[in-house]
Amino acid sequence: MAVTLQHYSFLLLSFSWMLMIIGRPRIVAGYFQPSQWTPANATFYGDESASATMGGACGYGNLFINGYGKDTAALSSTLFNNGYACGTCYQIQCVQSSACYSNVPYTTVTATNICPPNWAEDSNNGGWCNPPRSHFDMSKPAFMKIAQWEAGIVPVMYRRVPCERSGGLRFSFQGNGYWLLVYVMNVGGGGDIGNMWVKGSGTGWISMSHNWGASYQAFATLSGQSLSFKAISYTTQETIIAWNVAPTNWGAGLTYSSDVNFS
């Protein structure tokens, strides 16, 4: 059968579309699929108690109370993405080192902190988190699941994976009635937040700006109003609305839970 110009154009368009999607993380109907395995390196900080991981640049506070536990990591700035990577989850496997545990395929960690550059040290000798390196500074308990801690640093392979969370999004409030700062925690799916809006019981939707880490802020008069939130996943662009999260007497320093989460 002869190939017409229309048939040729259709085939060329289809082939071009295939090239565009090959190699990208697979996102189907808002669901985040694991990415490809990528090489990096890993170190650890703190001790076996993981007390040194509390707080952190993402603003999650006490990681035990807020559900993140000991399996966490600080990301080099290349991976941290100005805080948009807060809450993302990774499988990490130790490779090509005698320190690796051969019977452990990988461990899973959540990004809760940043590993800042150390420009006083060479990137291959102490400045492990210097751009453009991809590096994981893991909690010591997480590191000890894949390698002997005495090694200090090991080569790894990593991939982004969906975050499995129990319950809905959690919103930790700071600020006051005229400036609301919210830390978003317990994020499922891609684990991250790309945009947020807040709605008071007496307002329309108000756009919130990204502050730092996992926090978003709104400069608006919201005291005395019950609050709802709309959030978009940075990775999947899935949108969810958490209605009436906080009551009219909400206050700074308190955390409110919703009944919705990302897929």
N, C-alpha and C positions, 0 to 999 in steps of 0.2 A: 504494500500500500504506500502510495506517495505521501511524503511528509509536507504538508502545506506550510506557508509562512505563519499561519495562526497556531498550528500545532507546534512549530519550532519555538515560537515566542512563549507558549505555555510551558514547554519543557524547560526552557532557559529560566523562566521565572521560578518554577518549582525547584530547580537545582540551586538557584541563588538563595532561596528561602532555607533549603536544607543546610547550606553552608553557614547561614546566619545563626542557626540554632545548635549546630554541632559544637560540643565542648562547653556549653553554658550549663550552669546548675539547672536542674529540671524543676520547673514550677508548673504544677497542674492544678487548676481551679483553686489557687491560693495556697496549696500545700507545698511546703519546702521539702525537697528531696536532697539526700546527701550529695556533697560535691565530690570531685575527683581527689584522690590522694596526692598530696603535695609535700616536697621536702622542706624541712626546717630544722631547728635545733631547740633543745630544751634544757633549762637549768631549774633550780628550785630556790625558794627563800623561806625563812622561818624555820621552825622546828616541827616535831611530830604533832604538836598540839594545834598547829595552824593558827595560833593566836595572832601571828604577824600579818595574817591576811585580812583581819577585821578592818572594816572601813573600806578604804580603797577609792580609786578615782571614779568608780561608777556610782558611789554613794549608797550602796546597799546596807551600810551599817553592820550590824552583827549578822554575819553570814549564817550562823547556826539558827538563830531565831527566825530569820527571814527565808529559810528553806534551801540555802545553797550549800551548806555543809562544808566539808573539807576539800572536795574535789573541784578546785578552782585554779585559775591561772591569770597572771598579768600578761598582757599582750604587748609586743613591741609596737611603737607608734605606727608602723606600716600597717599592722593588722587592726590596731585600736580605732582607726578611722575617726579621730576627734570625738570619740565616745559613742558613736553610732553602733559599734560592735559590742557594747555592754550587753550582757545577757545571752550572747551567742554561745553555742555549744559545739565542742570539737571532740572527735575521737583522735587520740594520739598514740602512736605505736613506736617503740624504741627499735632502731635498726642499726646495723653495721657497727655494733660495739659489743665488746666482751662483757660489758656491764648490763646488757639487756637481759631480761628474764625471758627465756625462750618459750615458756609455757603460758605467757600472757599476751594475747593478740593485741590488746589496746586498753586504754582507760578513757573515760569520758569526763571532760571538765567544762566548766562554765567560765566565761570571761567576766571578771569582776574588778579588774585593776589594769593600770598601764605600767609597763616596764620602760622607764624613760631612757633616753640615750645617755651614754657615758663617753663624751667626746675626748676625755683624757686618756682613754684606752683605745687601742686598735680594734676595729670591728671584728677581727678574727682572734683577738686575744684579750678578752675582758669586756670589750664594748659590744657585747652580744646583741643588745637591743638597738644598736645604732641603725638608722635607716640606710639602705633599703631592706635590711634583713628582716625576715619573718622569724619571730622567736617567741617561745612560750616560757615564762618564768613561773613555774608551777608551784603550788603549795607542796611542802615536803611530803605529806602523806600521799598526794596524787602522784608525785614523781616516783616514790618508793613502790608504787604498784607496777611500774614498767621497767625500773632499772635500780641498780645498787646506788645508793645516794653518794657513796664515796667517789663516784666517777665525776661528780660536779656538773658536767655537761655531756649530753649525748645527742647524736643525730636522730631525728625522728621523721616520721611521715604523719601528716595530719589531714583531716577533712572536716568540713562543716557538716553537722548533722542536726536534725530537728531536736528541739528541746522538749523533753517530756516533763510537764508540770502538773501537779495535782491542784485542783481548784482554779479560781479565776485570777485575773489581774489584780495586783495590790497597789494601792496608791498611798505613798507616804508624804504627808503634807509638811511644808515649811512656809515661812513668810507671814503674811498678815491679811487683813480684810481687803487690802488694796494691791497687794502683790502676792500672788500664789505661786509657790515653787513646789512641784510635784515630782517625786522619784517613783518611777514605774518599775515594779518588781514582779517576779513569778511569771514572766512572759513565756508562753509556749510557742510552738511552731518555729519560726526563724529566730525567736528569742530577742528580737530587737524592735525598736520603735523608730519610725521615720518622721512622723508628724502627729500632732495632737491638738485637740480642741477641747474647751471646757464650756459647759452650758449651765448657767444658774437657773433656778426656777423662775427668775424674773428677767432673763436675758435670752438672746439668741446664741448661736454658736460663736465662741470667741477663739481666734487662732492663738495657739501657744507657741512660743519660740524655744528652740533647743538651747538650754543653758550650758550644761556640761555633763558628761557621763550619761546617766540614765534619767536626767532631770529635764523638765519642761516648765516654762514659766508664763504667767499671764499678768499683765499690769491692768487690773480691772477691779472694780468695787463688787465683791462677791460675798461679803459678810452677810449673815442672816439668810442665805439662800441655800437650798439643797443643790448639790452639784452632780452633773453627769459628765462623762468624758467620751470623746470619739478618738480612736487611735488607728494609725495605719502602720502596718509592718514595713520596716525599711527594706526587707528582703523580698517579700512576696507581694507587697502592696495590698494585702488583704485589709479590709476595714471592718472594725467592730465598734459597737456602741455599748458603753456600760452606763445604764440608766440609774439615776438616784443613788450614786455610790456613797456620797457623804450627806448627812442630815443638815438641817438648817443651823445647828449649833456646832458645826465642824470646827476643829482647832488645829493650829500648828503643833507639830510633834506627835500627831496621831496618824495611824495607818488604817485605811479603809479597804475592804475586800469587795470584789465584784463577783458575779456569777458567770462571766464570759471570759474566754481566752482564745488565742489564735490556734489554728489547726496544726 
